[in-house]
Amino acid sequence: MAAGDGQENDFFSFITDFKGRLKNLESMFRTPYMPKIMVLAALVGVVGGLGAVVFYNLILLFKYIFYGASDTAVYLDHVRALPWYYRLVAPALGGLIVGPMVTYIVPEAKGHGVPEVMEALVLKAGEIRFIVAPLKALISAICIGSGGSAGREGPIVQIGASFGSSLGEYFNLPPDKVKTLLGSGAAAGIAGTFNAPLAGVVFSMEVILRKFEMEDFSPLVVSAVIGTAVANILFGEADPVFQIPEHELVNYFELILYMGLGIAGGITALIYGNFLYKMEHIFEKLPIPTASKAALGGLCLGILALALPQVQATGYPVMEDALYGRLPIYTALLLMLAKILATWFTLGSGGSGGIFAPALFIGAMLGSSYGHIVGTIFPTLTAGSGSYAMVGLGTVFAGATHAPLTAIIILFEMTHDPLIILPMMFACKFSSLFTRWWQRRNIYTTKLVLRGIDLDTIEGRNVLSEIPAAEVMSTDLITVRKDTTMEEARDIFRNTLYNFLPVICDDKRHLCGLLGYNYTMDYFAEGGDMDSEVSELAYDSPPTVNENETLLRALKLIDEYGITLIPVVSEEDENKLIGILTRSDILEAYHHWEIK
């Protein structure tokens, strides 16, 4: 009986303990944001993985509709078997469908998608219209499926980010958490598309959020891992994107040659990105309806593809030929130039798709050509052209996006070759260094600048609008009382670097004016009375900010009144001086943020 009572007590104790743990879990979810954000990030990961699968199959569907190709591996064979006039018209037909949709229904779907996500992050507190996700998938699938030279990364980033943003808005999360979910959606999309969870996290932090902070890291990891798992479950156990031979580093001398490849990749990236936007400008100036410009771009692509059908769509099978060293130098060079032109026609005319796959293609052809050249000059010290094509894959993307870490990690995850890491790190970093030295903006932010949106300036302004004056102000005050003589005030000016001195009325430090250095010196130069009190000459209604007002507000007042410092007053007593804020203090806070 005693034993039974003990077992019964143990059972009730277990139930009570279990209920307590459930209540603790519920309270954790309801009060702090981190548990909630993790659950929502997991949901975003599921949708991101599903989105990657649906988008991939949509592209296959439209490849089948336009060309009868049911698989990427046989796409080129089907294209070549079609009559020349059909091959000419098919990309134009895709543009004819895409053009009106991006012109009249969802303008955000035009182009490669990532700049639109970055714009929403900075200007719209992470808010993206929910309708963007399904329409972006449809429009990009039509564009790529009809032969457009574009990739999957831009659309899937926009699709995942759109859902993450909408979920955050639905649950009324604060803007910083909405931005985290937006980044989580981007990470899940990249991870599910390329079977690259770590690259999804790094891409989101390096390119989208443009910051590495631990509070963002955990939700991004959850989304990326779940997005990859969902995609693998639906795709089946995924093989590497590229089936490649093992990379070979013949001699450490080759690292110098890989550095040269990185610089060559940087130069190519500058041409690829900058002239893409010049092509956009050319199409914008054409005196034809905007909705028809994507069709014209498709027609130009069709003409080019009659001679070189390899430049259509993503081109992964052609890249594998380069990785195995099967392409002669003249073919690789010709395909590199043709792919750049094909991407300009597709995206410059208003088509929809990403710049990642074209950048990989261009980089692989560049690396193959470069490998042939150095192999001829140093035949006993270098690996074959395939090894240089493998490393070249990442150089153009790293240079174009200023994201070498993403390039290195995603290509390792796409190839599963650990031997590629050392030369890839070297080449990608030098590519990124070169393009950063040449121009501050990358291929994504350049597009925004052309729209009049400078993210660096806006983010700096946003930072200043978030920091209260109390965090930066100086409380070691040098002041003068209202009955201080002008001679005493002059001596204080001479012994300090201040251009203005706050004037206080009493021992409680109530502010009653602001005295300027130049005004004081002019006063004495004109023979002013040394015994006059400063209250007679001080500016008696100086601008002020209270301790909780922002640095941006303080800076605007400093500029408006032409002063170098502004008094900070108590929020409870608007006349009580508690600190001063100088222009230098504000700029120092901004530079500290830049360094961080």
N, C-alpha and C positions, 0 to 999 in steps of 0.2 A: 504493500500500500504506500509506504513511504517512497519506494522507488518510482511508483506511478505518479505520485504527487510531484516528485522531482522532475520527471519527464514532462509533465503537464506545465509546470512552472517554467521549464526551459523553453517549451513551445511558445507560451504566452510572452516570455521575455524576448524571444526571437521576433515574434510578430510586432511587439511594441518597438523594438529596436529598428525593425524594417520600416515601420511607419514613420519613425523619427527621421530615418535617412531619406525617405521619400520627401518629407516636408523640407528637409535641409536642401535637397536637390531642387525642389520647386522654388524655394526662396532664393537660391543662388541664381536660378534662371530669371527670376523676376526683378531682382535688385541690381546687381552689377551688370555691365554690358558684356563682359568677356564670355561668360557661359552662353548667353543668348547669341552673340556674334558667332561663336563656334558652331552652334546648331544651324544657324542660317547659312554659314559658310559651307557646311556639309550639304545643305539643300542646293546651294548654288553649284557645288561640285557635281551633284547628280545631274542637274540641268545642263551644265557645261559639257559633261561627258556625252549626254544624249544629243546635245546640239552638234558636237563634233561628228557623231555618227550620222545624224540626219543630214548634215551639210555635205558630208562626203558622199552619201548615197544620192543626194540631189544632184551633185556634179556628175556622178555616173549616169544618172537618169537622163540628164540633158546631153551628155556625150552620146548616149544611145539614140536620143531623139534626133540630134543633128547629124551624127556620123555613123550610127549603127554599131558603135563600139561599146561592148559590155564590160570592158576591163581596161585599166590604164595601160597594161602591158601590150595590148594589141591595138591601142588607139592609133598609132602612126600607120600601121598596116591598113586599117580601115580608111583613114584619110587619103592615103596614096591611091587606094583602089577606086576612089570616087572620080567622076568627071571633073575636069578642070574648072568648068563654070560653076559647078556646085561648091567646090572648095573656095572659089572666089567670093561667092555670095553668102555662104553660111555665117561667117563672122559678122558681116554687115546685117544679116537678119537678126542675129543676137543683139547687136547694137540698136537695131530698130525697136526691139522689145524693151531693152534696158533704158534707152534714152528718155522716153516719156515717163517711165516710172520714177527715175531719179529727178526729173525736172518738175513733175507735178504732184507726186505723192509723197516721196520720202527723200528729200535732198541730202539727208545725212548719209544715205547709202552710196553716194557718189565717191569715187576714189578708193583709197585703201583702208579707210576706217579707223586706224589708230589715232590720227590727229583729231578726229571728231570725239573720240573717247577722252583724249587729253584736254580738249577744249571744255567738255562737260565737267571734267574733274575740277578745273580751275575756275571757270566762269559760272557754272551752274550748280555748284556744290555737289557734283556727282550725279545730277539728275539727267537721265536719258529716256526719251519716249519709249514705252514698251513696244509700240508697233514697229520700232526700228529692227528688232531682233528677227522676226519671221520674214519681213520684207528684205532685209539685208541678205539673209540666207538665200532667198529665192532669186534676187537680182544678181548676186555674185555667182550663184550656181549657173544661171543662164549665160552670164558673161564668160565664165571659164569653160563651161560645157560647149559653148559655140566656137571655142578656139581662142578666146581672149588670153593674152599673155599676162597672167596674174596668178597670185597664190592664195592659199586658204587662210593664212594667219591673220590678216587684217579683218576679214569678215567674221571669223570665229571669235576674235577679241571683242569686236563690237557686239556680237550676239551675246556672249557670256557677260560682258560688262553691262549690257542693257538689262538683262534679267537681274543681276546683282543689284543694280541701282534701283530697279522697280521694287524689288523685295525690301530694300532698306526704306524706301519711301512708304511702302504699304504699312510697315511696322512703326512708322514715325520715328525712326532712329535719327540721332543728331548727324549733322553733315559729315563729321569725320568718320563715323561708322558706315554711312552710306558710301563714302569713298573707299573704305576698306572692302566692302562687299563688291563694289565695282571692280576693284583690283582682283578680288577673289574670282569673279566671273572670267576676267581675262586670263588668269592663271589656269583655271580649269579648262578653258577652251584650248589654250596652247598645249597643255599637258595631254588632253584627250586626243587632239589632232595628231600630234607627233610622237605620242607615247613617251613623253618627256616631262615628268612631274617636276623635277628640280629646275629645268629650264623655264617651265611655266611660272614658278615662283620668282625666279631671278628676272625674267622678262617683265613681269608685273612691277617689281620693285625698281628695276633699273630704267625702264622705259616709260611705263604708265604712271606709277606713283612718284617716280624720280626721287626716292628716298629709301633708305634701309633702316627701318625701325622695328624693334622687337614686337611692339603691340600689333603691327600688321603681319608679322611673319607667321604666327600660328594659324590665323584664319586662312592665309594664302596656302599654307602647307596642306591643311585639311581639304580645301577645295581642289587643289592640284592632285592630291593622292586619290581622292574619291572620283574626280573627273577621269583620271587615267584608268582606275579600276572599272568604272562603268563602261568606258570605251572598249577596254579589253574583253569584258564579259560579252559585249554585243558584237565586237569584231572577231572574237576568238583570240587566243593568246598571240599577241602581236610580235612579229619579227622586226628586226631593225628596218627603218625606212629604206636604207641603202644596204644592199648585199655587196660587200666590198672585199678585196684581197687584203691581207694583213699589211699594215703600213710598215715601211722600213726606213730607219735612219742610218744611212751607210756610214756617215762620219759627222762628228760634231761641227766640223767646218760648214756643214749644210745649214746650220742655224743662221749663219750670215746670209746665205742665199734665201732662206725663208723670211728673214727680215726684209730683203729686197722684194720678195713676193708680197709681203704686207704693205709696203709702200706703193707697189704697183696696184694692189687692191684698193688702197686709199684713193689714188688718182682716178681709178675707174669708178669708184663709188661717187666721187665728186661730179664726174661727168654724168653718170647715171641719174643721180638725184637732181642736180641743178638744171639739166636740160629737160628733165621730165616736166618741170614747172614752166620752162620756156615753151614746151609743146602745149601745155595747158593754155598758156597765154595766146599762142597762135590760134588754137581752136576757138577760144573765147572771142577773138576778134573777127572770126569768119562771119560774113553777112548771111547766115542761114539760120533757121530756127534751132534753138538750143536743143530741143528734143531729138533732132536728127543728127547731131554731131557725133554721138557714139556710133551711129550707123556708118558715117563717113570714116571714122577711125577703124571700124571693123573692115571696111572695104580696103583701106590702105594695108591693114594687116593681111587680108586675104591675098592681095597682090604679092606681098612679100613672101607669104607662106606657099605660094605656088612653086617657088624655087626652093624654099627651105621650110618644109612643114614641121621640122623639129622645134621651131620657136613657138608653136602654138601651145596653149594650156600650160601646165606646170613643167613638163619636160623631164620628169624623174628618170625614165628609161635612158634618155640621151645622156644624162649626167652619169649614170652607171657606166656607159661606154667610155666616158672620159676617165672615170675612176679606175677602170681596168686597162687604161692606156691604149684603147682601140682607135682613138681618133688621131689622124695626122695633124700636124701643126696648122696647116692652112685651113683645114676644116674647123678646128677648134677656134681659131681667130675669127673666121667668117661667122660662125654660130654665135660667138660672143657679141660681135657688133650687131648682128641681126636681132638677137634677143633684146638688146638695149633698145633698138628701134621699135621692135614689136611691142615692148612694154610702154614706150612713149605713146605709140598709137592707141593702145588699149586704155590706159589710165588717163592719158592726156586729153583724150576726146570725151571723157565722162563715163568710161566703163567702171566696173566695180570689182575690186579684188585687192589682194595684198602685194607687197613688194618683196616678201621674203623668198618665195620660190624663184622669181626671176633673179634675185640677187645671188641665190645659190647657184643657179644655172650659169650666170655670167662669171661668178667666181671660179666655178669648176672649169669652164673653158679657158679663162685667164690662166689658172694654175696649170692646166694641161699644156698650153702654149709655152708658158714660162719654163715648165719642166723639160720640154723638148729643147729649148734654147740652152739652158744651163747643162743639160745632159750632153749636148754637143760640145760645149766648152770644157766641161769637167767630167768626162765620161766615167772615170774610175772613182770619183768622189761623191757621186750623187745617185739617188734612187731614180726609178723611172718616172715618166710623166704622170702616171696614175697617182703616185704619192703626192706630187705637187698639186694635182687636181683636187685631191682629198683635202689638203690644207687650204687650197684656194677657195673651197666651198664657203668658208666662213669670213674671208677677208673683206669681200665687198659688202656683205651685210654688216659686219663690225664697223667698217668705215662709214657706211651710209647712216647707221643709227647711233653711232657713238656708244655702242653697247657690246664691248668685247667679251664681257663675262657671259652674257646670254649666248653669243655666237659660239664660244668655246663649249659651254655646257650642252647646248641643244645639239650640236654636231657630235659630241661624244655619245649622247643618248640616242641619236639617230643612227650611229654607225656601230656602237658597242666595241670600239677599238681603243683600248687604253694607250696604245703606242702613239696615237695621233695627238695626245694632249700637249706634249712638249713643243713640237713645232707649231701646233695650232695656237697655243698661248702666245708664242713669239710673234707669229705673223699677224694675228688678230689685234694684238695690242699695238703693234707698230702701225697698222692700218688706221686704227682709231686715233692714235696720237697724231698721225699726219693730218687726218681730216679735221681734228679739233684745232690743230695749229693753223690750218688754212682758213677755216671758218668755224665760228662758235656754234652755229645751229646745225642740227642733223636733218635728215630727210623728212622727219615728222614735224619738227618745230618750224622748219623753213616754210612749210605749207601754211602754218598758222600765221607766221609773220606776214606772208603775202596777203592774208586776210586782215591785217592790222592788229594781230593778237600776238604780243610778245610775252610768252609764259614766264620768263625770268622776271620781267618788270612786274607783271601781275602778281606772281607769287610773293615777290618782295613786298608789294603793297598789302597783300593779304596778311603777311606776317606782321607788318606794322599795325594792321587793324586788329590784331589779336593780342598784342602785348599791352598791358595797362601801364600807365606812367609810373605807378608806384614801384614797378619792378626795376626800372632803369634810373629813376631820378636820384639826384645827389641830395643827401640830407645834411652834409657838412656845409652849412650856409654861411655866406658872407653877406651881411645886410647892413643897412644904415637906418637909424631911426629918423622920424620925420623932423625932429628938432636938431639933427646933426647939421653942422655948418658946411657950407660948400667947400671951404678950405679942407676940412677933414675928409669930405667925400673925395676930393681931388687926390689927397694923399693915399686913400684906400685904392683908388683906381691905379695909381702909379705903382703900388705894391702887389697888384694882382693882375691877372690876364683877362679879367672880366670886362666886357663892353657895356654891360648893364648891371645895376645893383638894385635888388628889391628894397623898397622903402617900407618899414613897418611902423605901426602906430603906437604899439604898447608892448608890455611884457608878454602878452599872449600871442605875439607875432601875427597880429591882424595886418593884412596887407593894405597899404594905402597908396602905393604908387611904384613907379619904376624910373630910375635915373640912368641916363645914357652917358657913356664916356665922351663921345664926340660933342654932345650938347654941353657937357660940363666944361670941356676945354675951350669951346667957342665962347662960352660965358666969360671965362677969365681973359681970353684974348681980347674981348670987347670991353675990358675994365670992370667986370662985375664985382659986386661987394662980396668979400671973402666970408663975412659973418652972416650972410643970408642963410636961411634954413633950406634944406633940400626940398621940403614940402612945397616951397614956393615955385620950384622949377621942375619937379618930378611930373612925369606923365601920370595923372591921377586915376585913370581907368585902364590899367594894363590888361591885355588878354591873359586869361588863365585857363588851366585845365584842372579838373579834380583828379584825385589819385586813381580813379577807376576808368578815366577816359583813356583812349588809346594813343599810342605813339603817332599814328597817322593823323589823328586830330591835332596833336601838338605840332607836328611838322607843318601842317597846313596853316596854322595860326602864325608860326614863326615866319613862313614865307609871305603870308598876307600882310603882316605888320612890319616886315623888314628888320626883325630883331634876331639876336643870336641865342637867346634863352627865353624860357617861358616859366613863370612861377606855377608851382603845383600846389593846390589848396585842398583842404580836407573836404570830403564829400558831405560830412555832417555839418561843417561850418565853412561855407564857401569863401569867407574872408580870412581864414586862418592859413598862413603859409606853412607848409610842411616840407617843401623841397623845391628844387629847381631842375629844369630839364633843358639841356643845351642841344643844339643841332649836332654837335660832335657825339653826345651821348646816344642820340637816335641812330646816327650813321654807324656807330660802333656796334649797337645792337643788331643792325641789319647785316653788317659784315660778319658778326658772330654766327648769324643764321646761315649765311652763304657758306662759311667754312664748315659748319655742321652738316 
